[in-house]
Amino acid sequence: MNTKLTRRETLSIGIGSLAPLHSYGQTAGIATMNTQPIPSTGEALPVIGCGTYIGFDHAPDNPGYAELPAVVDTFFTAGGSVIDSSPM
């Protein structure tokens, strides 16, 4: 029996675990993200971004697909503003 998780499965579990934070943020509040300024403009960007390469690679019929909007909503609610969308 193979008990190792694939990289895709691991990332899917990780992203899926963020979905409950969506409702938490609406009722209890979410702390703002830490930011760093862009040296040339001074614009504050969060130190954490959100990548989409494997974690968001779900077909509409995949159970994880329905959880993805809540993950993005939570990200923006917490002050996130940078999403790296992979061409893959």
Secondary structure, DSSP 8 states (H G I E B T S, - for coil): ------HHHHHHHHHHHHHHHHHHHHHT------EEE-TTT--EEES--EE-TTTT---TTSGGGGGHHHHHHHHHHTT---EE----
